Amino acid sequence: MHIEVNEKNFREKVIERSKNVPVIVDFWAEWCEPCFLLEPILKKLTEEYKFILAKINIDENPKLVEIYNIRGIPNVKLFKDGRIVDEFIGTLPEEYVREWIEKNLG
Protein backbone atom coordinates (compact mmCIF):
# COMPACT_ATOMS: atom_id res chain seq x y z
CA MET A 1 0.00 0.00 0.00
CA HIS A 2 1.22 3.51 -0.72
CA ILE A 3 -0.22 6.80 0.49
CA GLU A 4 0.40 10.52 -0.02
CA VAL A 5 1.35 12.31 3.18
CA ASN A 6 1.58 15.99 4.08
CA GLU A 7 2.38 18.16 7.07
CA LYS A 8 -1.20 18.01 8.36
CA ASN A 9 -1.57 14.22 8.38
CA PHE A 10 2.05 13.15 8.95
CA ARG A 11 1.64 12.33 12.64
CA GLU A 12 -1.46 10.19 12.03
CA LYS A 13 -0.35 8.46 8.81
CA VAL A 14 3.33 7.91 9.64
CA ILE A 15 4.10 8.21 13.35
CA GLU A 16 0.94 6.56 14.67
CA ARG A 17 0.64 3.91 11.93
CA SER A 18 4.28 2.91 12.38
CA LYS A 19 3.39 1.67 15.85
CA ASN A 20 1.46 -1.16 14.15
CA VAL A 21 3.13 -1.62 10.76
CA PRO A 22 6.46 -0.28 9.44
CA VAL A 23 6.16 2.88 7.33
CA ILE A 24 8.76 3.70 4.70
CA VAL A 25 8.71 7.42 3.93
CA ASP A 26 9.94 8.54 0.50
CA PHE A 27 10.80 12.25 0.37
CA TRP A 28 10.70 13.25 -3.32
CA ALA A 29 10.04 16.11 -5.77
CA GLU A 30 8.45 16.47 -9.21
CA TRP A 31 11.74 17.70 -10.70
CA CYS A 32 13.84 14.83 -9.29
CA GLU A 33 14.62 12.23 -11.98
CA PRO A 34 16.26 9.79 -9.51
CA CYS A 35 13.06 9.93 -7.44
CA PHE A 36 11.08 8.60 -10.40
CA LEU A 37 13.61 5.79 -10.86
CA LEU A 38 13.27 4.70 -7.23
CA GLU A 39 9.47 4.95 -6.99
CA PRO A 40 8.57 1.79 -8.98
CA ILE A 41 11.08 -0.23 -6.96
CA LEU A 42 9.51 0.85 -3.67
CA LYS A 43 5.98 0.29 -4.96
CA LYS A 44 6.88 -3.19 -6.21
CA LEU A 45 8.35 -4.12 -2.83
CA THR A 46 5.16 -3.04 -0.99
CA GLU A 47 3.55 -6.06 -2.68
CA GLU A 48 6.19 -8.43 -1.30
CA TYR A 49 6.78 -7.06 2.21
CA LYS A 50 4.51 -5.80 4.94
CA PHE A 51 5.02 -2.04 5.08
CA ILE A 52 3.25 1.16 4.09
CA LEU A 53 4.95 3.43 1.57
CA ALA A 54 4.33 7.09 2.42
CA LYS A 55 5.22 9.64 -0.27
CA ILE A 56 6.07 13.22 0.74
CA ASN A 57 6.59 15.93 -1.85
CA ILE A 58 9.34 18.14 -0.40
CA ASP A 59 8.25 21.24 -2.32
CA GLU A 60 4.79 21.09 -0.75
CA ASN A 61 5.93 20.18 2.80
CA PRO A 62 8.85 22.44 3.82
CA LYS A 63 8.29 21.97 7.56
CA LEU A 64 8.81 18.20 7.27
CA VAL A 65 11.93 18.83 5.16
CA GLU A 66 13.31 20.99 7.97
CA ILE A 67 12.26 18.68 10.81
CA TYR A 68 13.78 15.60 9.15
CA ASN A 69 16.86 17.43 7.83
CA ILE A 70 16.32 16.49 4.18
CA ARG A 71 19.43 17.61 2.26
CA GLY A 72 19.24 15.31 -0.76
CA ILE A 73 16.52 13.33 -2.51
CA PRO A 74 15.26 10.77 -2.86
CA ASN A 75 15.55 10.40 0.89
CA VAL A 76 13.98 7.25 2.32
CA LYS A 77 13.36 6.78 6.04
CA LEU A 78 11.92 3.73 7.80
CA PHE A 79 9.68 4.41 10.79
CA LYS A 80 8.89 1.70 13.33
CA ASP A 81 7.26 2.23 16.71
CA GLY A 82 6.96 5.96 16.02
CA ARG A 83 10.62 6.63 15.26
CA ILE A 84 13.17 6.45 12.47
CA VAL A 85 15.17 3.21 12.57
CA ASP A 86 17.10 3.50 9.30
CA GLU A 87 17.38 5.54 6.12
CA PHE A 88 19.16 5.94 2.80
CA ILE A 89 19.64 8.74 0.30
CA GLY A 90 19.69 8.37 -3.46
CA THR A 91 18.47 5.81 -5.93
CA LEU A 92 19.66 2.29 -5.23
CA PRO A 93 19.27 -0.82 -7.39
CA GLU A 94 16.33 -3.03 -6.45
CA GLU A 95 18.58 -5.69 -4.90
CA TYR A 96 20.04 -3.15 -2.45
CA VAL A 97 16.63 -1.72 -1.55
CA ARG A 98 15.38 -5.27 -0.98
CA GLU A 99 18.38 -6.04 1.29
CA TRP A 100 17.76 -2.80 3.22
CA ILE A 101 14.11 -3.73 3.74
CA GLU A 102 14.91 -7.31 4.78
CA LYS A 103 17.58 -6.10 7.21
CA ASN A 104 15.10 -3.74 8.85
CA LEU A 105 11.90 -5.76 8.71
CA GLY A 106 13.45 -9.11 9.57
Order of alpha helices (4+ residues) and beta strands (2+ residues): beta-beta-alpha-beta-alpha-beta-beta-alpha
